Amino acid sequence: MRHAPRKSMLQLQALAALQAMQILIVEDERKLAEAIKQGLESEGYSAQTAFSAQEANRLLGNGAFNLVLLDIMLPESNGLALLRKLRSEGFKMPVLLLTALDTIEDRVLGLDAGGDDYLIKPFAFPELLARVRALLRRVDAAPQSSLEYAGLHLDLATRTASRKGAALDLTAREFDLLEYLMLNRGHVVSREMLTRDVWRETSRYTTLDNVIDVQVARLRRKIDQPFSAPLLHTVRGIGFILKAWE
Amino acid sequence: MRFKFRAGSLRRRLTLWYGTLFGLLLLLHVAVATYVHYRQLVAQVFQGEIQDIETVEGLLYQTPDGRILMHEDYFNQPRMPMQLGRFFEVLDTGGQVLFRNQKLGTASIGGFSLPREGFGSYNERVDTLSDGRSVYVISHAHRIDGRTVILRLAYERAPVLRNVGQFLKILLLLAPPAILIAAVVVFQITGSALSPLRAIVRRAERITAERLNERLPVDDRHSDLGQVAAAFNELLRRLEESFTQLKRFTADASHELRTPLSSLRSMGEVTLQKDRSGREYREILGSMLEEVNRLTQLVDSLLLISRADSGQIVLKPSDFSLGDLVQETVSLVEILAEEKQQTIRVQADADLVVRADRTILRQAVLNLLDNAIKYSPPRTEIRISVERADGGLGQIAISDQGAGIAPEERALIFNRFYRTGEGRSTVDGGAGLGLSIARWAAEAHGGTIEVSPGADQGSRFLFTVPLRERSVGKIAESSDACASCGVDL
């Protein structure tokens, strides 16, 4: 375990950074709000819930939040109204809109009101986490020329991959898939995310789910089969994760 | 909300407006007529006076002592419409009164003579007698026995004014009955003209969501109201169509949603019956999440269908090669075929360009291809050809070597939510929408889709779509027709 000390340092740093991250969840559906809160907390974020726009207003007045998850359809008051008010008052933190309204016009309306991203219900939790990470990501995340994780090495310039020095023969799609999994290492990646970010399809459909499953199985054969410690795991009902279990 | 049409108000307003306008025009007419009548009378009076004065001239004589007298046996009347009091006096050029007729008595016609009064003209004028009576006066210079005198003849004005007043009074008395009659006639005519409207309103009030099949009465398609009723009927027809679709959609949707919901429910209930290991719980939760995923995709499909049904999906046409589209689709899913050791052979005519919504067409081809892979046994071949067909159509034929489709099912497989007898698609989690979406895609572009038995075995799906040379200028039409295409989605 050559990499162990270095990695745990990184993890500690990441954890410290995460702990500073305060997330406000504005969602009137209490079950959903609680589930998101628990999910975010288990990822190391600090989260608070508000079940109404008034409550959100009060909480925002009291403390600083790094990110707001905002449901658009709130009782009594519209989430977009709250968002416009926040923006007009100079609140600059990123806002991720959660909504069941999925037409293009609704999206445009939401983004125009000052939203930074838009997630349609029902969403996959890994997707939510990925968006949250993206919104909280520091600008200093410069484009990397290579990725390194648990003995896997990806050279993004030459598009070659190796594990523990042994070259892996990957197709273009497999390379893209592995790159995406490496970027999200340690986090579950849902099929929706793969559909959008690796296959670049606009909507998810059953055929593509099957294609993704087969593609992941093939990639797993290539990167895991010759080695004793598997890296690529299927999380049933959710998606896939690239993770070295210690 | 009930649409309340106040039948009386339009009719009353029309009548009121018409009556007022008619009354005003009538008054204008009366005023002009009265004035013209007065002018004519006055002209006649002066005409009469001129005739009269010539008669009088013949009756005047001078006595030896220089007095002027008249033979008063003068009853000659000019042709006049009415009896007017006639006054007459004779003056010398100095303005001295030489003679006055009896009727005039001591009163005088006008005072001093006018400059050159009666020479060359008759000086027709309205004047006042010294006793205040208003008269029409003319003057004329006349020579009697070498002596120049001025004759003044005056006709009383009052009878003329009375006559004109009478005339005006009669016209004014006639106006109210005329206005009344006109108003009544208008009231009746608008009433009968608007009566179909009342019938329409009564019928329209009866039409509810449950009785959308009712139609408004159309007496005459070419009358204004007939056109209104026909337009409303067309609107009702479209409403009824949408409503029927909505009802069917709701029924389908609730049916389709029930299945995954009930399996979710049983999984939860069964799991909670006893304590299980953490691993078991994870398995079951994962399985429930899979079901939730299925449910989510089903809702997405249902939304797509409902949008297609209501014509909300607007095609975004672009030009592209049909062969490229097929190649792209094949390369996306061929990994699935590889897993079953199936081979996909494509034979594509490279020059076939269509103008169509690429995303929708791609989805259709993808669904067909996915079906072919799914229902073909391992180690078989799937053949795809892209070629030109008759009638300016591009044709995609997909042949598999699967079990084939029973003849009685061939017409049904394109219906939404249809699953073949073996329920084979439930195994794969399909909602039975793939082929119906493919059919909708074909029809939305003015193409067709059909299935026939394959050459040796299996099925052959034939998908056609108009080529660009034919479809240019037609695409707008077909996107309009989309709502009706969607009916059968």
Interface residues (C-beta under 8 A of the other chain):
Chain A: D102 P122 R191 W199 T202 S203 R204 Y205 T206 T207 L208 N210 V211 V214 Q215 R218 V235 R236 G237 I238
Chain B: R282 E283 L285 G286 S287 M288 L289 E290 V292 N293 T296 Q297 D300 L303 L332 V333 I335 L336 E339 T359 Q363 L366 N367 D370 D428 G429 G430
